[in-house]
Amino acid sequence: MVYYIIALFIIALDQFTKWLVVKNMEFGESIPIIKNIFYITSHRNQGAAWGILQGQMWLFYLITVVVVVGIVYYMQKYTKGKVLLGISLGFMLGGAIGNFIDRIFRKQVVDFIHTYIFGYDFPIFNIADSALTIGVILLIIYMLIEEFGSKEKTYGNNGTHHSGK
C-alpha cells in the first residue's frame, strides 16, 4: 500500500507543478533559478524523451497502459518484504501516470525543468520524467544487490561453493 502512496504523491506533485507552469507562464518563457545551470522553462512535448516519436499519441497510450498494468502486477506479486523494489516501482508508476494524464487531457506533456549540465543544454523535463528515471535507477540498484547477494549465498564469503551437504 505504501508504494501506491508514493505513486500518488508523485502524481500529485507532478500535476501541481505542471498546473503552476501552465497557469503562470507563457509558452517558451524561462525563469532563471541558478544562472547558466537551472531554469524553469515552459515547454510542451508531444513525443517521448528528448522529443522522439512526436505526435504518436496512440503509441504512448498503448505503451503506458501496458507499463502501468505490468508495474501494478509486479507491485502486487513481488514487493512483499522487498522495500527497494517497491519504492522503485512506486516511482515508476507515479511517473508513468503523471505523463499519461497530460497526454490524455492536454494531448501533450508539460515540461519545465531546464538544466545545463557541464555546459550541455539538457532536454527540458518534468517531475514525472524525474520519477521514472529515479525508479529505473533504484530498480537497477535492487537488481544488482539481488544478483551479488545471491552469488554470495551460493559461494560464501571466501568464494568457495557450498553444496549444503
N, C-alpha and C positions, 0 to 999 in steps of 0.2 A: 504493500500500500504506500509506503514512504517513497518509493520510486515514482509512483504516479503523481505524488505531491510535488516532487522535484520537477517532473514534466509540466505540471500545471503552473508552477512558479515561473518556469522558463517561458511558457506560452504567454502568461500574463505580462511579464516584463518585456518580452519581445513586442507584443501588440501595443502595450502602453508607450514604449519608446517610438515605435513607428507612428502611432497616432500623434504624438508630440511633434514629430518631424513634419508630417503631412499638414497638421493644423497651423504650425508656426513658421514654416519655412517655404520659400518659393523653390520650385524645382531648379536644381543647379546651384542654389545658394550654399555657401560654405562659411562656417564659423570656425576660426582658428581657436583651438584649445591650447595646444603647445605648438608654436610656430615651427614650420618645416618638419613636424613629426606627426601631429594628431589634429584632425579636423572633424567637425560634424558637417557632412555634406549631403544635401537632399538629392537622392538619386533613385531611379527606378530601373528594374531589370525584368525583362520578360523571358529570360533564359535561366540557365543554371549557373554554377560557379564560374566566375570570370566571363559571364555573358554568353557562354556556349549554348547552342541549341535555342537561339532566340525564337520566341513565338510558338514553340512546340508544347503548348499547354496540355493537350490531351496526353502526351507522353509523361509530363510531370504529374498529372493527376493519377495515371495508372501506376507509375513507379512509386509515388508517395503512398498510395493505398496498400500496395504490396509490402513496402518497407514498414509501414505502421502495423499492419497485421503481423508481420514477422517479428517485430520488436515486442509487441504485446504477447505473442506466443512464447517467445524466449523469456520474457519477464515472468510469465505465469509458470513456466515449466522449469527454468534453470536457475533462478536467482536466490532460492531459499538457502540462506547461510553464505551467500556469495555477494557481499556488500559492494565490492568494487564493480562486479559485473552489473548489478542492479543500478548503481549510480550511473555507469556509462550508458546503459540502455535508457534510463530516465532522461539523461541529457539528449540523447539522440532522438527519443520520442518527442520531447518538447521542441527541439529544433525542427524536426520534420513537420510537425503540426503547425508550428508558428509560420513557416513559409507557405504551407498548404493553405492556411487561412487567407493569406494575401492573394494567392493565385485564384482562389475561389471568388473572393469578394472584390478584389481590385484588378484582377487579370494581369497583375504584375507584382513583383516583390519590391518592397520599400527597403532600400539600403541607405546607410548614413554614416557608418564608421569608416573614416578615411585616414589611412596611415601612410607614412613614408618610412620604410624600414631600410636603414643604411642607404638612404637616398633613392630607393626604389618606390615608385608610386604604386602601392599595393592596391588591387581592385577593392572597391568600396563594398562593405559587407554589413551585416546586422547581428543582433543578439542571437537569432535562430541559427545563423551560419556559425557563430562562435560556439554555440552549444553543441552543434553537430561535430565540429572539429574537436572540441574537448571530449565529447563522448567517444569518438573514434580513438583518440589518444589514450583515454582511460581503458578502452577495450583492448588495445594493443598491449598496454602495461599488464592488464589482467591475464591476457593470453601468455605473455612472457613469464609471468610469475607461475602460472599453472604449468607451463612447459618445463621450466627449470625446477620447480617444486617436485614434479613427477619424476624427473630424472634423478634427483637427489634421493627420493624414496626408493627408486629401483636400484641405484648404485651405492647408496650410503654416502657418508661423509668422506670416506677415504677412496672413493672411486671404484670399489670392487662390487661385483654383483652378488646380491644375497638371494638365494633361491627360496628362502623361507623354510627349509627342511631342518 
